[in-house]
Amino acid sequence: MCACRSRSVQIRPQLSGRIVWFPTVLWFDFWFQRNLLSIFAPLLIRDLGLTYTGIGIVESCVLGTAAIGYIAAGYFVRESNLSKAFKISLLLVVAAGALSSSAGGLFQLSVFQSIQGFAEGALFVGFVALIADVKVSDRSRAYGAFESCGNLGWLLALSSGGFLGLLLGWRWSYFLLSLPILALLPFKTNLPTPDAGSPELMKELGFLKSLDFWLMALPVTLFLTNWYAIWTFAPSFLVTRGFSIEEAGLACALGVVFSVPAPFIIGSLIGRTKPVRLAVTFLMLTTVVQVLLPFSEGKLSITTLLVLTCILQASTSPILFVSASQLVSNAKLPAVSGWSIATGYGVALLGPALFGNIADRASFLASFALFAILNLACVVVMLSNLKRKSNSLHP
């Protein structure tokens, strides 16, 4: 066994706060910047003459570059300096926000927003590399805390974006809000060097031929397609139902408030139950709520259903990750995680553009109905997977 392996065994199982705080803070800022698009959508439609389809195309472009970023990060993160990779991600997120403030139309906005897609892969897969060698229960809690901080960034974007967009304008808001994270650039993170393993192992793609991998990648794909389609347009949907842009942001933020602890709580409980059955339960409930949402009347009932959607979806995310992570060895986990999410994004990038196009041509009711079907498809796949693999998926 190589020396770097023994060093990683001594460091990573401890998962001290000193090690994980830097990527976790960056994940918070990334999702803050990432979700400004949805709350700024009504302003972008007004000022740049975009349609719902145009907003969906911007989001789809971000998902496309994120898919590329996940694949690249999955290959190289264990052979790289994680501190450098995280700081490059930081600069990419800042560049995306600052450049987006100067966008003059759909093409420029799509290109500038797409820059942050590359950062997502490095941040997520880099964090997976940090927690790959710890036991499943600790890995679940660490990942849950990581996702909860991402939800906090989402919360801040939704709760403040509407007010800042109207107060400063979306251009100044994009520019000024991208700068504070630069304060972390001088910090020395002292992250452990990932275990590179043998070159042959890191280049091996045998898991892509595994039915188990694809049975887990498919639910991730369906879940991500639904998630990004719904939440790209949630504020715009609320505006069409009589909410002001500030009220739309606060209503979405309320859902995120309740969903912030969900990944951490569920991540802590996964070791006590069968993750696939838990995911199926949440997905079935999400389907029911999403079907009811466009039929509801009144701001209180609409907000309540949106909050439930957010909580259920946020709770499903760590279950899918932990289930997939148990199908492969620790050494292959970053590459497999990268490929799994890249596969999801490769299909999910069609979601926002399709959702927006249906909303333009028909209504949001038709969009919600179609994407609720994706949840049912995800349930069918996971139940099939449970029948085949339930014992081996249990932690």
C-alpha positions as CSV (number, residue, x, y, z in Angstrom):
1,M,0.0,0.0,0.0
2,C,1.4,3.4,-1.0
3,A,2.3,6.0,1.5
4,C,-0.4,8.4,0.4
5,R,-3.0,5.8,1.2
6,S,-1.8,5.4,4.8
7,R,-1.8,9.2,5.1
8,S,-5.4,9.5,3.9
9,V,-6.5,6.8,6.3
10,Q,-5.1,8.7,9.2
11,I,-6.6,12.0,8.2
12,R,-9.9,11.6,6.4
13,P,-11.8,9.3,8.9
14,Q,-11.6,12.1,11.4
15,L,-13.5,14.6,9.1
16,S,-12.6,17.5,11.4
17,G,-14.3,20.9,10.8
18,R,-10.9,22.3,9.8
19,I,-11.0,20.0,6.7
20,V,-14.5,20.4,5.5
21,W,-15.4,24.1,6.3
22,F,-13.8,25.5,3.1
23,P,-15.6,23.5,0.4
24,T,-18.8,23.7,2.5
25,V,-18.7,27.5,2.5
26,L,-18.0,27.5,-1.2
27,W,-20.9,25.2,-1.7
28,F,-23.1,27.7,0.2
29,D,-21.9,30.6,-2.0
30,F,-22.2,28.5,-5.2
31,W,-25.9,27.8,-4.6
32,F,-26.6,31.4,-3.6
33,Q,-25.2,32.6,-7.0
34,R,-26.8,29.7,-8.8
35,N,-30.3,30.4,-7.7
36,L,-30.3,34.1,-8.4
37,L,-31.4,33.3,-12.0
38,S,-34.8,31.9,-10.9
39,I,-35.6,34.9,-8.7
40,F,-34.3,37.4,-11.3
41,A,-36.3,35.6,-14.1
42,P,-39.3,38.1,-14.2
43,L,-36.8,41.0,-14.3
44,L,-34.7,39.3,-17.1
45,I,-37.9,38.7,-19.1
46,R,-38.9,42.3,-18.7
47,D,-35.5,43.9,-19.4
48,L,-34.0,41.5,-22.0
49,G,-37.2,40.5,-23.7
50,L,-36.7,36.8,-22.8
51,T,-39.5,34.2,-22.7
52,Y,-40.0,31.3,-20.2
53,T,-38.3,29.2,-22.9
54,G,-35.3,31.6,-22.9
55,I,-34.9,31.3,-19.1
56,G,-35.1,27.5,-19.4
57,I,-32.4,27.6,-22.1
58,V,-30.1,29.5,-19.8
59,E,-30.6,27.0,-17.0
60,S,-30.2,24.1,-19.5
61,C,-26.8,25.6,-20.6
62,V,-25.6,25.7,-17.0
63,L,-26.6,22.0,-16.5
64,G,-24.8,21.1,-19.7
65,T,-21.5,22.6,-18.6
66,A,-22.0,21.1,-15.1
67,A,-22.3,17.7,-16.7
68,I,-19.0,18.2,-18.4
69,G,-17.5,19.5,-15.1
70,Y,-18.7,16.5,-13.1
71,I,-17.1,14.0,-15.6
72,A,-13.8,15.9,-15.7
73,A,-13.7,16.3,-11.9
74,G,-14.5,12.6,-11.4
75,Y,-11.4,11.6,-13.3
76,F,-8.9,14.1,-11.9
77,V,-9.9,15.2,-8.4
78,R,-8.0,12.4,-6.7
79,E,-4.8,13.3,-8.6
80,S,-5.0,17.0,-8.0
81,N,-4.5,19.5,-5.2
82,L,-8.0,20.0,-3.7
83,S,-7.2,23.4,-2.3
84,K,-6.2,24.6,-5.8
85,A,-9.3,23.0,-7.3
86,F,-11.6,24.6,-4.8
87,K,-10.1,28.1,-5.3
88,I,-10.4,27.8,-9.1
89,S,-14.0,27.0,-8.5
90,L,-14.4,30.1,-6.4
91,L,-13.0,32.3,-9.2
92,L,-15.3,30.7,-11.7
93,V,-18.4,31.4,-9.6
94,V,-17.2,35.0,-9.2
95,A,-16.6,35.4,-12.9
96,A,-20.0,34.0,-13.8
97,G,-21.8,36.5,-11.6
98,A,-19.7,39.5,-12.5
99,L,-20.0,38.8,-16.3
100,S,-23.7,38.1,-16.1
101,S,-24.3,41.7,-14.9
102,S,-23.2,42.8,-18.4
103,A,-25.3,40.4,-20.4
104,G,-27.2,42.0,-23.3
105,G,-29.4,39.1,-24.4
106,L,-30.1,35.4,-24.3
107,F,-26.8,34.3,-25.8
108,Q,-24.5,36.3,-23.5
109,L,-26.5,35.4,-20.4
110,S,-26.4,31.7,-21.3
111,V,-22.6,31.8,-21.9
112,F,-21.8,33.8,-18.7
113,Q,-24.1,31.7,-16.4
114,S,-22.7,28.5,-17.9
115,I,-19.3,29.3,-16.4
116,Q,-20.5,28.3,-13.0
117,G,-21.5,24.9,-14.2
118,F,-17.8,23.9,-14.4
119,A,-17.3,25.0,-10.7
120,E,-20.1,22.8,-9.5
121,G,-18.4,19.5,-10.6
122,A,-15.1,20.4,-8.9
123,L,-16.8,21.4,-5.6
124,F,-19.1,18.4,-5.3
125,V,-16.7,15.7,-6.5
126,G,-13.8,17.3,-4.5
127,F,-16.0,17.1,-1.4
128,V,-16.8,13.4,-2.2
129,A,-13.1,12.7,-2.4
130,L,-12.7,14.2,1.1
131,I,-15.3,11.9,2.6
132,A,-14.8,8.8,0.4
133,D,-12.7,6.8,3.0
134,V,-14.9,7.3,6.0
135,K,-17.6,4.8,7.2
136,V,-21.1,5.1,5.7
137,S,-22.8,6.7,8.7
138,D,-20.1,9.5,9.0
139,R,-20.2,9.9,5.2
140,S,-24.0,10.3,5.3
141,R,-23.9,13.0,8.0
142,A,-21.1,14.9,6.3
143,Y,-22.9,14.9,3.0
144,G,-26.1,15.9,4.6
145,A,-24.4,18.9,6.3
146,F,-22.8,19.8,3.0
147,E,-26.2,19.8,1.2
148,S,-27.8,21.7,4.1
149,C,-25.3,24.5,3.6
150,G,-26.1,24.5,-0.1
151,N,-29.8,24.9,0.8
152,L,-28.8,27.9,3.0
153,G,-27.3,29.6,0.0
154,W,-30.5,28.8,-1.9
155,L,-32.5,30.3,0.9
156,L,-30.5,33.5,1.0
157,A,-30.9,33.9,-2.8
158,L,-34.6,33.5,-2.7
159,S,-35.2,35.6,0.4
160,S,-33.0,38.5,-0.6
161,G,-32.9,38.3,-4.4
162,G,-36.3,39.8,-5.1
163,F,-35.7,42.8,-2.8
164,L,-32.2,43.4,-4.1
165,G,-33.2,43.0,-7.7
166,L,-35.9,45.7,-7.4
167,L,-33.7,47.9,-5.2
168,L,-30.4,47.7,-7.2
169,G,-31.5,46.2,-10.4
170,W,-30.5,42.7,-11.5
171,R,-27.2,43.9,-13.1
172,W,-25.8,45.6,-10.0
173,S,-27.1,42.7,-7.9
174,Y,-25.3,40.1,-10.0
175,F,-22.1,42.1,-9.9
176,L,-22.0,43.1,-6.2
177,L,-23.2,39.8,-4.8
178,S,-20.5,37.9,-6.7
179,L,-17.6,39.7,-4.9
180,P,-17.8,38.9,-1.1
181,I,-16.6,35.3,-1.5
182,L,-13.3,36.6,-2.8
183,A,-12.4,37.2,0.9
184,L,-11.7,33.5,1.2
185,L,-9.1,33.4,-1.5
186,P,-6.1,34.1,0.7
187,F,-7.0,31.4,3.3
188,K,-4.7,28.4,3.6
189,T,-7.0,25.4,3.7
190,N,-4.5,22.6,4.4
191,L,-6.7,20.0,2.8
192,P,-5.3,16.4,2.6
193,T,-4.0,15.2,-0.7
194,P,-6.5,12.7,-2.2
195,D,-5.5,9.1,-2.6
196,A,-4.7,8.8,-6.3
197,G,-4.5,5.0,-6.3
198,S,-3.0,3.3,-9.3
199,P,-3.3,5.0,-12.8
200,E,-5.1,1.9,-14.1
201,L,-7.7,2.0,-11.4
202,M,-8.5,5.7,-11.9
203,K,-8.9,5.2,-15.7
204,E,-11.0,2.1,-15.3
205,L,-14.6,2.6,-16.5
206,G,-15.9,-0.8,-15.7
207,F,-18.7,0.5,-13.6
208,L,-20.3,2.0,-16.7
209,K,-21.1,-1.5,-17.9
210,S,-22.8,-2.3,-14.6
211,L,-26.5,-2.6,-14.5
212,D,-26.5,-1.6,-10.8
213,F,-24.8,1.7,-11.8
214,W,-27.4,2.5,-14.4
215,L,-30.3,1.5,-12.2
216,M,-29.0,4.1,-9.7
217,A,-28.1,6.7,-12.3
218,L,-31.5,6.6,-13.8
219,P,-33.4,7.7,-10.7
220,V,-30.8,10.4,-10.2
221,T,-31.4,11.5,-13.8
222,L,-35.2,11.7,-13.3
223,F,-34.9,13.4,-10.0
224,L,-32.6,16.1,-11.2
225,T,-34.7,16.7,-14.3
226,N,-37.7,17.3,-12.2
227,W,-35.8,19.4,-9.6
228,Y,-34.3,21.9,-11.9
229,A,-37.4,22.3,-14.1
230,I,-39.6,23.0,-11.1
231,W,-37.3,25.3,-9.2
232,T,-36.1,27.3,-12.2
233,F,-39.7,28.5,-12.7
234,A,-41.2,28.4,-9.2
235,P,-40.9,32.2,-8.6
236,S,-42.2,32.9,-12.1
237,F,-45.2,30.5,-11.5
238,L,-46.0,32.4,-8.3
239,V,-45.9,35.7,-10.0
240,T,-48.5,34.4,-12.5
241,R,-50.7,33.5,-9.5
242,G,-50.8,37.0,-8.1
243,F,-47.6,37.1,-6.0
244,S,-45.3,40.1,-6.3
245,I,-41.6,39.3,-7.0
246,E,-40.7,39.9,-3.4
247,E,-43.5,37.7,-2.2
248,A,-42.5,35.0,-4.7
249,G,-39.0,35.0,-3.4
250,L,-40.1,34.8,0.3
251,A,-42.6,32.0,-0.5
252,C,-39.8,29.9,-2.1
253,A,-37.4,30.9,0.7
254,L,-39.9,29.6,3.3
255,G,-39.8,26.2,1.7
256,V,-36.0,26.3,1.8
257,V,-36.1,27.3,5.5
258,F,-37.9,24.1,6.4
259,S,-35.7,22.0,4.0
260,V,-32.3,23.3,5.2
261,P,-32.0,20.7,8.0
262,A,-33.7,18.0,5.9
263,P,-30.6,16.5,4.2
264,F,-28.6,16.5,7.5
265,I,-31.5,14.8,9.4
266,I,-32.2,12.3,6.7
267,G,-28.4,11.6,6.2
268,S,-28.2,10.8,9.9
269,L,-31.2,8.4,9.7
270,I,-30.2,6.5,6.6
271,G,-28.2,4.0,8.6
272,R,-31.3,2.9,10.4
273,T,-33.6,2.2,7.5
274,K,-33.5,1.0,3.9
275,P,-32.6,4.0,1.7
276,V,-34.5,2.9,-1.4
277,R,-37.8,2.5,0.4
278,L,-37.4,5.8,2.0
279,A,-36.7,7.5,-1.3
280,V,-39.7,5.8,-2.9
281,T,-41.9,7.1,-0.1
282,F,-40.7,10.7,-0.5
283,L,-41.0,10.6,-4.3
284,M,-44.6,9.3,-4.1
285,L,-45.5,12.1,-1.7
286,T,-43.7,14.7,-4.0
287,T,-45.8,13.5,-7.0
288,V,-49.1,14.0,-5.1
289,V,-48.0,17.5,-4.0
290,Q,-46.8,18.6,-7.4
291,V,-50.1,17.5,-9.0
292,L,-52.1,19.5,-6.5
293,L,-49.9,22.6,-6.7
294,P,-51.1,24.2,-10.0
295,F,-54.8,23.5,-9.0
296,S,-54.5,25.3,-5.6
297,E,-56.0,28.7,-5.0
298,G,-54.9,31.3,-2.6
299,K,-51.4,32.4,-1.6
300,L,-51.4,30.4,1.7
301,S,-52.3,27.0,0.1
302,I,-49.9,27.5,-2.9
303,T,-47.1,28.4,-0.5
304,T,-47.9,25.4,1.7
305,L,-47.7,23.0,-1.2
306,L,-44.5,24.6,-2.4
307,V,-42.9,24.2,1.0
308,L,-43.9,20.5,1.1
309,T,-42.4,20.0,-2.4
310,C,-39.1,21.6,-1.3
311,I,-38.9,19.6,1.9
312,L,-39.6,16.3,0.2
313,Q,-37.1,16.9,-2.6
314,A,-34.4,18.0,-0.3
315,S,-34.9,14.9,1.8
316,T,-34.6,12.6,-1.3
317,S,-31.2,13.9,-2.4
318,P,-28.9,12.4,0.3
319,I,-30.7,9.1,0.0
320,L,-30.0,8.8,-3.7
321,F,-26.3,9.7,-3.1
322,V,-25.8,7.2,-0.3
323,S,-27.6,4.4,-2.2
324,A,-25.3,4.9,-5.2
325,S,-22.2,5.3,-3.1
326,Q,-22.5,1.7,-1.7
327,L,-22.4,0.1,-5.2
328,V,-18.7,0.9,-5.7
329,S,-15.4,0.9,-3.9
330,N,-14.2,4.0,-2.1
331,A,-11.4,4.5,-4.6
332,K,-13.9,4.7,-7.5
333,L,-16.5,6.8,-5.6
334,P,-15.4,10.3,-6.9
335,A,-15.4,9.0,-10.5
336,V,-18.7,7.2,-10.1
337,S,-20.3,10.2,-8.4
338,G,-19.2,12.4,-11.2
339,W,-20.5,10.1,-13.9
340,S,-23.8,9.5,-12.1
341,I,-24.6,13.2,-11.7
342,A,-23.2,14.0,-15.2
343,T,-25.6,11.5,-16.6
344,G,-28.4,13.1,-14.7
345,Y,-27.4,16.6,-15.9
346,G,-27.0,15.4,-19.5
347,V,-30.7,14.6,-19.5
348,A,-31.9,17.2,-17.0
349,L,-30.6,20.0,-19.1
350,L,-33.6,19.3,-21.3
351,G,-35.9,19.9,-18.4
352,P,-35.9,23.6,-17.8
353,A,-36.2,24.4,-21.6
354,L,-39.0,21.9,-22.0
355,F,-40.8,23.1,-18.9
356,G,-40.6,26.8,-20.0
357,N,-41.6,25.9,-23.6
358,I,-44.7,24.1,-22.4
359,A,-45.5,27.1,-20.1
360,D,-45.2,29.4,-23.1
361,R,-47.3,27.3,-25.4
362,A,-49.9,25.9,-22.9
363,S,-49.7,26.7,-19.2
364,F,-47.8,26.0,-16.0
365,L,-50.5,23.4,-15.3
366,A,-49.4,21.3,-18.2
367,S,-45.8,21.7,-17.2
368,F,-46.4,20.5,-13.6
369,A,-48.5,17.6,-14.8
370,L,-45.8,16.3,-17.2
371,F,-43.0,16.6,-14.7
372,A,-45.0,14.9,-12.0
373,I,-44.8,11.8,-14.3
374,L,-41.0,11.9,-13.9
375,N,-41.4,11.2,-10.2
376,L,-43.6,8.2,-10.9
377,A,-41.0,6.9,-13.4
378,C,-38.3,7.3,-10.8
379,V,-40.4,5.3,-8.3
380,V,-40.9,2.5,-10.8
381,V,-37.2,2.3,-11.4
382,M,-36.3,2.3,-7.7
383,L,-38.9,-0.3,-6.8
384,S,-37.4,-2.5,-9.5
385,N,-33.9,-1.8,-8.1
386,L,-35.2,-2.6,-4.6
387,K,-36.4,-6.0,-5.7
388,R,-33.0,-6.8,-7.1
389,K,-30.7,-5.2,-4.7
390,S,-32.4,-4.2,-1.4
391,N,-30.2,-6.3,0.8
392,S,-26.9,-5.0,-0.6
393,L,-28.1,-1.4,-0.5
394,H,-28.8,-1.6,3.3
395,P,-25.9,0.1,5.1
